Amino acid sequence: AEGKGGAEREKGNEDEENIPSLEFSSDFEHANLRRAIRVGPSEYDLILQSDTNTTGYTQWFYFSVKKMKKNINYTFNVVNNEKQT
């Protein structure tokens, strides 16, 4: 499912292992997750909202995750967590 903070599944990963999709949320004050994209059975690319009052950079992250299972190592790749120098 795609939406604010929702996980979007990449094509071709439908049958890889039976690890359920995680639920990401940014529906609370100061949360800044724009999108989560599932790129592997337990791996997600995360795209953050830019910090307010900046020219488009991001220095922090704040969001929640549900439906994680114990004994599974999850990988979150924050792909745009950067600051211009």
SEFITOR-596492 format. One record per atom (N, C-alpha, C, O): z, x, y negated; atom name; residue number from 1; residue in one letter. Coordinates in Angstrom, 2 decimals, padded with zeros to 5 digits. Atoms other than C-alpha are relative to their C-alpha. Layout:
<recs>
(rec (Z X Y) CA NUM A)
...
</recs>
This chain:
<recs>
(rec (000.00 000.85 001.18) N 1 A)
(rec (000.00 000.00 000.00) CA 1 A)
(rec (000.00 000.89 -001.23) C 1 A)
(rec (000.74 001.87 -001.30) O 1 A)
(rec (000.07 -000.78 001.23) N 2 E)
(rec (-000.88 001.33 -003.41) CA 2 E)
(rec (000.67 -000.80 -001.10) C 2 E)
(rec (000.57 -002.03 -001.13) O 2 E)
(rec (-000.65 000.66 001.12) N 3 G)
(rec (001.11 000.54 -006.52) CA 3 G)
(rec (000.94 000.97 -000.65) C 3 G)
(rec (000.93 002.16 -000.33) O 3 G)
(rec (-000.91 -000.87 000.71) N 4 K)
(rec (003.76 001.91 -008.78) CA 4 K)
(rec (000.99 000.62 000.97) C 4 K)
(rec (001.90 -000.04 001.47) O 4 K)
(rec (-000.88 -000.70 -000.91) N 5 G)
(rec (005.42 004.52 -006.63) CA 5 G)
(rec (-000.25 -000.30 001.46) C 5 G)
(rec (000.45 000.23 002.32) O 5 G)
(rec (000.27 000.33 -001.39) N 6 G)
(rec (003.91 003.06 -003.46) CA 6 G)
(rec (-000.75 001.11 000.70) C 6 G)
(rec (-001.40 001.93 000.06) O 6 G)
(rec (000.71 -001.00 -000.77) N 7 A)
(rec (002.55 005.20 -000.67) CA 7 A)
(rec (-001.39 -000.52 000.35) C 7 A)
(rec (-001.54 -001.65 000.81) O 7 A)
(rec (001.38 000.35 -000.32) N 8 E)
(rec (-001.20 005.16 -000.22) CA 8 E)
(rec (-000.43 000.89 001.15) C 8 E)
(rec (-000.24 002.11 001.09) O 8 E)
(rec (000.36 -000.76 -001.19) N 9 R)
(rec (-002.54 006.25 003.15) CA 9 R)
(rec (-001.42 000.53 -000.12) C 9 R)
(rec (-002.35 -000.22 -000.41) O 9 R)
(rec (001.32 -000.62 000.00) N 10 E)
(rec (-005.45 008.70 003.26) CA 10 E)
(rec (-000.75 -000.41 001.25) C 10 E)
(rec (-000.13 -000.59 002.30) O 10 E)
(rec (000.82 000.37 -001.15) N 11 K)
(rec (-008.33 007.76 005.58) CA 11 K)
(rec (000.07 001.10 001.05) C 11 K)
(rec (000.20 002.28 000.73) O 11 K)
(rec (000.00 -000.95 -001.08) N 12 G)
(rec (-008.34 009.39 008.99) CA 12 G)
(rec (001.36 000.29 000.59) C 12 G)
(rec (001.45 000.98 001.61) O 12 G)
(rec (-001.35 -000.28 -000.49) N 13 N)
(rec (-004.56 009.47 009.48) CA 13 N)
(rec (000.62 -001.19 000.73) C 13 N)
(rec (001.80 -001.13 001.09) O 13 N)
(rec (-000.56 001.22 -000.56) N 14 E)
(rec (-004.13 006.00 011.00) CA 14 E)
(rec (000.68 000.20 001.35) C 14 E)
(rec (001.72 -000.41 001.60) O 14 E)
(rec (-000.51 -000.12 -001.36) N 15 D)
(rec (-003.50 007.16 014.59) CA 15 D)
(rec (000.88 001.23 000.23) C 15 D)
(rec (001.33 001.45 001.35) O 15 D)
(rec (-000.80 -001.20 -000.17) N 16 E)
(rec (-001.57 010.39 013.98) CA 16 E)
(rec (001.47 -000.36 000.16) C 16 E)
(rec (002.08 -000.95 -000.72) O 16 E)
(rec (-001.40 000.25 -000.31) N 17 E)
(rec (001.84 010.14 015.60) CA 17 E)
(rec (000.41 -001.40 -000.45) C 17 E)
(rec (-000.32 -002.06 -001.19) O 17 E)
(rec (-000.48 001.33 000.38) N 18 N)
(rec (003.86 006.97 015.19) CA 18 N)
(rec (001.17 000.09 -000.97) C 18 N)
(rec (002.22 -000.50 -000.74) O 18 N)
(rec (-001.02 -000.12 001.03) N 19 I)
(rec (005.85 007.92 012.14) CA 19 I)
(rec (-000.29 -001.05 -001.06) C 19 I)
(rec (-001.36 -001.04 -001.66) O 19 I)
(rec (000.25 001.05 001.00) N 20 P)
(rec (006.24 004.90 009.85) CA 20 P)
(rec (-000.11 000.57 -001.42) C 20 P)
(rec (000.49 001.60 -001.73) O 20 P)
(rec (000.13 -000.41 001.40) N 21 S)
(rec (005.23 005.19 006.20) CA 21 S)
(rec (001.32 -000.16 -000.73) C 21 S)
(rec (002.09 -001.08 -000.46) O 21 S)
(rec (-001.19 000.09 000.85) N 22 L)
(rec (007.99 005.85 003.70) CA 22 L)
(rec (-000.26 -000.94 -001.15) C 22 L)
(rec (-001.40 -001.20 -001.51) O 22 L)
(rec (000.09 000.85 001.20) N 23 E)
(rec (008.71 003.55 000.78) CA 23 E)
(rec (000.56 000.77 -001.18) C 23 E)
(rec (001.73 001.15 -001.19) O 23 E)
(rec (-000.39 -000.69 001.22) N 24 F)
(rec (008.82 005.25 -002.61) CA 24 F)
(rec (000.20 -001.03 -001.10) C 24 F)
(rec (-000.52 -002.03 -001.15) O 24 F)
(rec (-000.23 000.91 001.11) N 25 S)
(rec (010.23 003.55 -005.68) CA 25 S)
(rec (000.26 000.77 -001.29) C 25 S)
(rec (000.91 001.81 -001.30) O 25 S)
(rec (-000.29 -000.53 001.33) N 26 S)
(rec (010.23 004.31 -009.38) CA 26 S)
(rec (000.28 -001.16 -000.94) C 26 S)
(rec (000.05 -001.08 -002.15) O 26 S)
(rec (-000.29 001.21 000.78) N 27 D)
(rec (011.30 000.86 -010.53) CA 27 D)
(rec (001.43 000.00 -000.51) C 27 D)
(rec (002.18 -000.96 -000.30) O 27 D)
(rec (-001.32 -000.07 000.62) N 28 F)
(rec (014.43 002.02 -012.34) CA 28 F)
(rec (-000.08 000.95 -001.18) C 28 F)
(rec (-001.04 001.71 -001.32) O 28 F)
(rec (000.00 -000.76 001.25) N 29 E)
(rec (015.35 003.67 -015.62) CA 29 E)
(rec (-000.15 001.50 000.23) C 29 E)
(rec (000.55 002.08 001.06) O 29 E)
(rec (000.28 -001.43 000.01) N 30 H)
(rec (014.03 007.21 -016.14) CA 30 H)
(rec (-000.77 000.50 001.23) C 30 H)
(rec (-001.07 001.69 001.30) O 30 H)
(rec (000.79 -000.43 -001.15) N 31 A)
(rec (012.15 007.28 -012.81) CA 31 A)
(rec (-001.41 000.34 -000.47) C 31 A)
(rec (-001.93 -000.27 -001.40) O 31 A)
(rec (001.30 -000.44 000.50) N 32 N)
(rec (008.82 009.05 -013.13) CA 32 N)
(rec (-001.04 000.24 001.09) C 32 N)
(rec (-001.98 001.01 000.87) O 32 N)
(rec (001.02 -000.12 -001.03) N 33 L)
(rec (006.89 008.77 -009.86) CA 33 L)
(rec (-001.14 -000.97 -000.30) C 33 L)
(rec (-000.93 -002.18 -000.39) O 33 L)
(rec (001.16 000.85 000.24) N 34 R)
(rec (003.37 007.49 -010.56) CA 34 R)
(rec (-000.63 -000.45 001.31) C 34 R)
(rec (-001.04 -001.60 001.44) O 34 R)
(rec (000.69 000.33 -001.23) N 35 R)
(rec (001.97 007.64 -007.03) CA 35 R)
(rec (000.43 000.94 001.13) C 35 R)
(rec (000.68 002.12 000.90) O 35 R)
(rec (-000.26 -000.78 -001.20) N 36 A)
(rec (002.73 008.81 -003.49) CA 36 A)
(rec (-001.16 -000.25 000.96) C 36 A)
(rec (-001.51 -001.39 001.23) O 36 A)
(rec (001.15 000.11 -000.88) N 37 I)
(rec (-000.18 009.54 -001.15) CA 37 I)
(rec (000.36 000.68 001.32) C 37 I)
(rec (000.70 001.86 001.35) O 37 I)
(rec (-000.31 -000.57 -001.32) N 38 R)
(rec (000.40 010.05 002.57) CA 38 R)
(rec (-001.19 000.85 000.44) C 38 R)
(rec (-002.30 000.34 000.59) O 38 R)
(rec (001.07 -000.93 -000.38) N 39 V)
(rec (-001.63 013.11 003.61) CA 39 V)
(rec (000.16 000.52 001.42) C 39 V)
(rec (-000.70 001.25 001.91) O 39 V)
(rec (-000.26 -000.38 -001.37) N 40 G)
(rec (-000.13 013.66 007.06) CA 40 G)
(rec (001.05 -000.93 000.56) C 40 G)
(rec (001.57 -001.77 -000.17) O 40 G)
(rec (-000.97 000.91 -000.61) N 41 P)
(rec (002.22 011.96 009.51) CA 41 P)
(rec (001.34 -000.04 -000.73) C 41 P)
(rec (001.97 -001.09 -000.81) O 41 P)
(rec (-001.28 -000.05 000.71) N 42 S)
(rec (005.28 013.12 007.54) CA 42 S)
(rec (-000.13 000.81 -001.29) C 42 S)
(rec (000.83 001.44 -001.74) O 42 S)
(rec (000.25 -000.78 001.21) N 43 E)
(rec (003.70 014.70 004.45) CA 43 E)
(rec (-000.61 -000.90 -001.07) C 43 E)
(rec (-001.49 -001.72 -000.80) O 43 E)
(rec (000.44 000.83 001.12) N 44 Y)
(rec (003.14 013.14 001.03) CA 44 Y)
(rec (-000.29 000.86 -001.22) C 44 Y)
(rec (000.45 001.79 -001.53) O 44 Y)
(rec (000.27 -000.57 001.31) N 45 D)
(rec (001.49 014.27 -002.18) CA 45 D)
(rec (000.57 -000.96 -001.03) C 45 D)
(rec (000.31 -002.16 -000.97) O 45 D)
(rec (-000.63 000.83 001.02) N 46 L)
(rec (003.47 013.00 -005.17) CA 46 L)
(rec (-000.58 000.35 -001.36) C 46 L)
(rec (-000.69 001.52 -001.72) O 46 L)
(rec (000.52 -000.17 001.35) N 47 I)
(rec (002.02 012.51 -008.64) CA 47 I)
(rec (001.01 -000.63 -000.95) C 47 I)
(rec (001.36 -001.81 -000.81) O 47 I)
(rec (-001.04 000.44 000.92) N 48 L)
(rec (004.52 012.22 -011.48) CA 48 L)
(rec (-000.58 -000.44 -001.33) C 48 L)
(rec (-001.66 000.00 -001.72) O 48 L)
(rec (000.35 000.37 001.38) N 49 Q)
(rec (004.31 010.54 -014.87) CA 49 Q)
(rec (000.32 001.18 -000.90) C 49 Q)
(rec (001.28 001.92 -000.65) O 49 Q)
(rec (-000.30 -001.06 000.97) N 50 S)
(rec (004.16 012.96 -017.78) CA 50 S)
(rec (001.28 -000.33 -000.75) C 50 S)
(rec (001.61 -001.50 -000.94) O 50 S)
(rec (-001.20 000.21 000.80) N 51 D)
(rec (007.36 013.47 -019.74) CA 51 D)
(rec (-000.37 -000.65 -001.32) C 51 D)
(rec (-001.44 -000.40 -001.88) O 51 D)
(rec (000.26 000.63 001.29) N 52 T)
(rec (007.62 011.35 -022.85) CA 52 T)
(rec (000.10 001.03 -001.11) C 52 T)
(rec (000.82 002.03 -000.99) O 52 T)
(rec (000.01 -000.88 001.17) N 53 N)
(rec (007.00 013.01 -026.20) CA 53 N)
(rec (-000.48 001.42 000.32) C 53 N)
(rec (-000.01 002.39 -000.27) O 53 N)
(rec (000.60 -001.29 -000.32) N 54 T)
(rec (004.98 015.83 -024.62) CA 54 T)
(rec (-001.51 -000.16 -000.06) C 54 T)
(rec (-002.03 -001.26 -000.26) O 54 T)
(rec (001.47 000.04 -000.03) N 55 T)
(rec (001.31 016.73 -024.49) CA 55 T)
(rec (-000.51 -000.03 001.44) C 55 T)
(rec (-001.58 000.50 001.73) O 55 T)
(rec (000.46 000.23 -001.35) N 56 G)
(rec (001.09 015.85 -020.81) CA 56 G)
(rec (000.61 000.85 001.09) C 56 G)
(rec (000.05 000.94 002.18) O 56 G)
(rec (-000.60 -000.78 -001.07) N 57 Y)
(rec (003.43 018.13 -018.90) CA 57 Y)
(rec (001.21 -000.70 000.59) C 57 Y)
(rec (001.74 -001.65 000.02) O 57 Y)
(rec (-001.12 000.58 -000.74) N 58 T)
(rec (006.18 017.34 -016.41) CA 58 T)
(rec (000.91 001.12 000.45) C 58 T)
(rec (000.44 002.12 001.01) O 58 T)
(rec (-000.95 -001.04 -000.39) N 59 Q)
(rec (009.35 019.36 -015.80) CA 59 Q)
(rec (001.03 -000.48 001.03) C 59 Q)
(rec (001.81 000.33 001.52) O 59 Q)
(rec (-001.03 000.53 -000.86) N 60 W)
(rec (011.43 017.08 -013.58) CA 60 W)
(rec (-000.56 -001.15 000.84) C 60 W)
(rec (-001.67 -001.61 000.58) O 60 W)
(rec (000.40 001.15 -000.80) N 61 F)
(rec (011.22 014.33 -010.95) CA 61 F)
(rec (001.22 -000.86 000.30) C 61 F)
(rec (002.34 -000.35 000.42) O 61 F)
(rec (-001.09 000.94 -000.26) N 62 Y)
(rec (013.29 011.22 -010.27) CA 62 Y)
(rec (-000.60 -001.25 000.61) C 62 Y)
(rec (-001.34 -001.98 -000.06) O 62 Y)
(rec (000.51 001.16 -000.71) N 63 F)
(rec (012.48 008.55 -007.67) CA 63 F)
(rec (000.86 -000.21 001.24) C 63 F)
(rec (001.70 000.64 001.55) O 63 F)
(rec (-000.75 000.23 -001.23) N 64 S)
(rec (013.90 007.01 -004.50) CA 64 S)
(rec (-000.97 -000.12 001.18) C 64 S)
(rec (-002.15 -000.44 001.01) O 64 S)
(rec (000.80 000.08 -001.22) N 65 V)
(rec (012.66 007.08 -000.90) CA 65 V)
(rec (000.81 -000.77 001.03) C 65 V)
(rec (002.00 -000.54 001.20) O 65 V)
(rec (-000.64 000.78 -001.06) N 66 K)
(rec (013.45 004.59 001.88) CA 66 K)
(rec (-000.80 000.16 001.30) C 66 K)
(rec (-001.95 000.62 001.29) O 66 K)
(rec (000.58 000.02 -001.35) N 67 K)
(rec (012.68 004.34 005.62) CA 67 K)
(rec (-000.18 001.39 000.62) C 67 K)
(rec (-001.00 001.56 001.51) O 67 K)
(rec (000.04 -001.31 -000.64) N 68 M)
(rec (013.23 008.03 006.40) CA 68 M)
(rec (000.73 -000.09 001.33) C 68 M)
(rec (001.74 -000.79 001.45) O 68 M)
(rec (-000.61 -000.03 -001.33) N 69 K)
(rec (014.07 008.69 010.06) CA 69 K)
(rec (000.64 001.36 000.22) C 69 K)
(rec (000.10 002.38 -000.21) O 69 K)
(rec (-000.65 -001.27 -000.30) N 70 K)
(rec (016.51 011.34 011.25) CA 70 K)
(rec (-000.85 000.77 001.01) C 70 K)
(rec (-001.62 000.18 001.76) O 70 K)
(rec (000.71 -000.92 -000.87) N 71 N)
(rec (015.12 014.34 013.13) CA 71 N)
(rec (-001.49 000.11 -000.30) C 71 N)
(rec (-002.25 000.63 000.53) O 71 N)
(rec (001.38 -000.20 000.45) N 72 I)
(rec (011.82 014.18 011.23) CA 72 I)
(rec (000.07 000.82 -001.28) C 72 I)
(rec (000.78 000.47 -002.21) O 72 I)
(rec (000.09 -000.81 001.21) N 73 N)
(rec (011.06 016.90 008.70) CA 73 N)
(rec (-001.13 -000.53 -000.86) C 73 N)
(rec (-002.29 -000.53 -000.45) O 73 N)
(rec (000.98 000.52 000.94) N 74 Y)
(rec (009.28 015.39 005.72) CA 74 Y)
(rec (-000.34 001.07 -001.02) C 74 Y)
(rec (000.50 001.89 -001.39) O 74 Y)
(rec (000.45 -000.92 001.03) N 75 T)
(rec (007.25 017.37 003.21) CA 75 T)
(rec (-000.51 -000.80 -001.18) C 75 T)
(rec (-001.37 -001.67 -001.03) O 75 T)
(rec (000.45 000.62 001.24) N 76 F)
(rec (006.83 016.24 -000.40) CA 76 F)
(rec (-000.63 001.08 -000.86) C 76 F)
(rec (000.05 002.04 -001.24) O 76 F)
(rec (000.72 -000.94 000.87) N 77 N)
(rec (004.21 018.11 -002.44) CA 77 N)
(rec (-000.11 -000.62 -001.38) C 77 N)
(rec (-000.89 -001.55 -001.58) O 77 N)
(rec (000.10 000.48 001.37) N 78 V)
(rec (004.76 017.51 -006.14) CA 78 V)
(rec (-001.16 000.76 -000.63) C 78 V)
(rec (-001.05 001.93 -000.97) O 78 V)
(rec (001.25 -000.69 000.34) N 79 V)
(rec (001.23 018.26 -007.25) CA 79 V)
(rec (-000.21 000.22 -001.49) C 79 V)
(rec (-001.11 000.96 -001.87) O 79 V)
(rec (000.20 -000.18 001.44) N 80 N)
(rec (001.63 018.05 -011.03) CA 80 N)
(rec (001.30 000.29 -000.75) C 80 N)
(rec (001.43 -000.09 -001.91) O 80 N)
(rec (-001.25 -000.36 000.66) N 81 N)
(rec (005.13 019.33 -011.80) CA 81 N)
(rec (-000.19 001.32 -000.73) C 81 N)
(rec (-000.02 002.39 -000.14) O 81 N)
(rec (000.36 -001.22 000.73) N 82 E)
(rec (004.22 021.81 -014.52) CA 82 E)
(rec (000.36 -000.10 -001.47) C 82 E)
(rec (000.58 -001.18 -002.01) O 82 E)
(rec (-000.25 -000.10 001.44) N 83 K)
(rec (004.88 022.94 -018.03) CA 83 K)
(rec (-001.01 000.99 -000.58) C 83 K)
(rec (-001.20 002.08 -000.06) O 83 K)
(rec (000.96 -000.91 000.65) N 84 Q)
(rec (002.28 024.43 -020.35) CA 84 Q)
(rec (000.77 001.15 -000.62) C 84 Q)
(rec (001.86 000.97 -001.15) O 84 Q)
(rec (-000.66 -001.17 000.59) N 85 T)
(rec (003.11 027.94 -021.49) CA 85 T)
(rec (-000.73 000.47 -001.24) C 85 T)
(rec (-000.31 001.44 -001.87) O 85 T)
</recs>
